[in-house]
Amino acid sequence: PCYNGHSDGLELYNVKDSTFDGNMIYDINSTACIFFGNWADELGGGPSEYCGNVTLVNNILYSPDTGFVAYIQDVDVVKVYHNVFWGIRQGRYGGLSLGEHITDMDLYNNVILSINTEHIGVTYDPANHRHDYNLIGVSLDQVPDGPNDVVSGDPGFTGIPDMDGTAVADPLPEAFSLEDGSPCIDQGFPGDAAIVIPPLDFFGSARDALPDMGAIEHH
């Protein structure tokens, strides 16, 4: 039971130096699978209570019943690699919401239904919102597409429909594997000195030299 009016999968507030790796979160009925809490300014803690140095890798977040799959806000240094943020398109909603006070964010090799900044009233900041090599279900023109982003409403999951399909109840992780011909295959960023891509996928299998977008490597 949740008594604060939310039923978030993970609700992060004042979390420091933490990695969330290999989680599957679904069947969320309120708010989002992951929600970075934005109460620091309201409660008087200010920036000292923002999250800091948080890494999200290899997570499968499926939330067709909420306005957004995840909210990222109030965080200094956040690395977001090889996750799935998927559900069902609801107009300009349904994907990832970027909010206030995000500094030093890297968003690479994810499958994201959409990226929304207007919901919380911010604008894209190229100095702090670095992103590329993601599959984006629908581009909302709130965040410019990266030069290597792929825009496609169907990532080619083996058991999950495209962004306009019917929600799947109680999916297994295998449903987010990539079928042959998926636009995600071999389209990820292999990494460099600054961006260290996780070598293993959701199931602990090694990624190829040209990794796939999303949480599960296609073999």
Solvent accessible surface area in square Angstrom, and as a share of the most:
residue,aa,sasa,rsa
1,P,158,1.00
2,C,69,0.41
3,Y,196,0.74
4,N,92,0.47
5,G,65,0.63
6,H,56,0.25
7,S,42,0.27
8,D,24,0.12
9,G,31,0.30
10,L,49,0.25
11,E,62,0.28
12,L,9,0.04
13,Y,63,0.24
14,N,65,0.33
15,V,33,0.19
16,K,90,0.38
17,D,109,0.57
18,S,32,0.21
19,T,87,0.51
20,F,38,0.16
21,D,82,0.42
22,G,32,0.30
23,N,52,0.27
24,M,42,0.19
25,I,22,0.11
26,Y,76,0.29
27,D,78,0.40
28,I,19,0.10
29,N,119,0.61
30,S,39,0.25
31,T,30,0.17
32,A,0,0.00
33,C,0,0.00
34,I,1,0.00
35,F,20,0.08
36,F,0,0.00
37,G,4,0.04
38,N,60,0.31
39,W,68,0.24
40,A,1,0.01
41,D,80,0.41
42,E,134,0.60
43,L,130,0.65
44,G,66,0.64
45,G,25,0.24
46,G,13,0.12
47,P,99,0.62
48,S,85,0.55
49,E,50,0.22
50,Y,26,0.10
51,C,3,0.02
52,G,12,0.12
53,N,72,0.37
54,V,0,0.00
55,T,29,0.17
56,L,1,0.01
57,V,10,0.06
58,N,4,0.02
59,N,1,0.01
60,I,0,0.00
61,L,1,0.00
62,Y,4,0.01
63,S,1,0.01
64,P,18,0.11
65,D,96,0.50
66,T,7,0.04
67,G,34,0.33
68,F,1,0.00
69,V,0,0.00
70,A,1,0.00
71,Y,26,0.10
72,I,0,0.00
73,Q,3,0.01
74,D,6,0.03
75,V,1,0.00
76,D,73,0.38
77,V,38,0.22
78,V,0,0.00
79,K,42,0.18
80,V,0,0.00
81,Y,10,0.04
82,H,0,0.00
83,N,1,0.00
84,V,1,0.00
85,F,0,0.00
86,W,1,0.00
87,G,2,0.02
88,I,40,0.21
89,R,87,0.32
90,Q,76,0.34
91,G,57,0.55
92,R,116,0.42
93,Y,89,0.34
94,G,1,0.01
95,G,0,0.00
96,L,0,0.00
97,S,0,0.00
98,L,1,0.01
99,G,2,0.02
100,E,82,0.37
101,H,80,0.36
102,I,9,0.05
103,T,53,0.31
104,D,44,0.23
105,M,1,0.01
106,D,6,0.03
107,L,1,0.01
108,Y,26,0.10
109,N,0,0.00
110,N,0,0.00
111,V,0,0.00
112,I,0,0.00
113,L,0,0.00
114,S,0,0.00
115,I,11,0.06
116,N,4,0.02
117,T,2,0.01
118,E,106,0.47
119,H,84,0.38
120,I,45,0.23
121,G,64,0.61
122,V,24,0.14
123,T,112,0.65
124,Y,56,0.21
125,D,49,0.26
126,P,91,0.57
127,A,75,0.58
128,N,37,0.19
129,H,9,0.04
130,R,86,0.31
131,H,21,0.09
132,D,13,0.07
133,Y,49,0.19
134,N,0,0.00
135,L,0,0.00
136,I,7,0.03
137,G,3,0.03
138,V,29,0.17
139,S,35,0.22
140,L,16,0.08
141,D,129,0.67
142,Q,19,0.08
143,V,13,0.07
144,P,71,0.45
145,D,72,0.37
146,G,9,0.09
147,P,126,0.79
148,N,62,0.32
149,D,22,0.11
150,V,36,0.21
151,V,76,0.44
152,S,30,0.20
153,G,22,0.22
154,D,65,0.34
155,P,0,0.00
156,G,3,0.03
157,F,10,0.04
158,T,76,0.44
159,G,36,0.35
160,I,7,0.04
161,P,46,0.29
162,D,54,0.28
163,M,16,0.07
164,D,88,0.45
165,G,24,0.23
166,T,110,0.64
167,A,43,0.34
168,V,46,0.26
169,A,85,0.66
170,D,94,0.49
171,P,8,0.05
172,L,125,0.62
173,P,31,0.20
174,E,93,0.42
175,A,15,0.12
176,F,2,0.01
177,S,27,0.18
178,L,7,0.03
179,E,78,0.35
180,D,119,0.61
181,G,76,0.73
182,S,9,0.06
183,P,47,0.30
184,C,0,0.00
185,I,38,0.19
186,D,60,0.31
187,Q,85,0.38
188,G,3,0.03
189,F,34,0.14
190,P,75,0.47
191,G,23,0.22
192,D,79,0.41
193,A,110,0.85
194,A,84,0.65
195,I,16,0.08
196,V,112,0.65
197,I,21,0.11
198,P,20,0.13
199,P,98,0.62
200,L,89,0.44
201,D,7,0.04
202,F,39,0.16
203,F,97,0.40
204,G,43,0.41
205,S,44,0.29
206,A,64,0.49
207,R,27,0.10
208,D,66,0.34
209,A,93,0.72
210,L,99,0.49
211,P,3,0.02
212,D,2,0.01
213,M,0,0.00
214,G,3,0.03
215,A,2,0.02
216,I,12,0.06
217,E,7,0.03
218,H,49,0.22
219,H,143,0.64
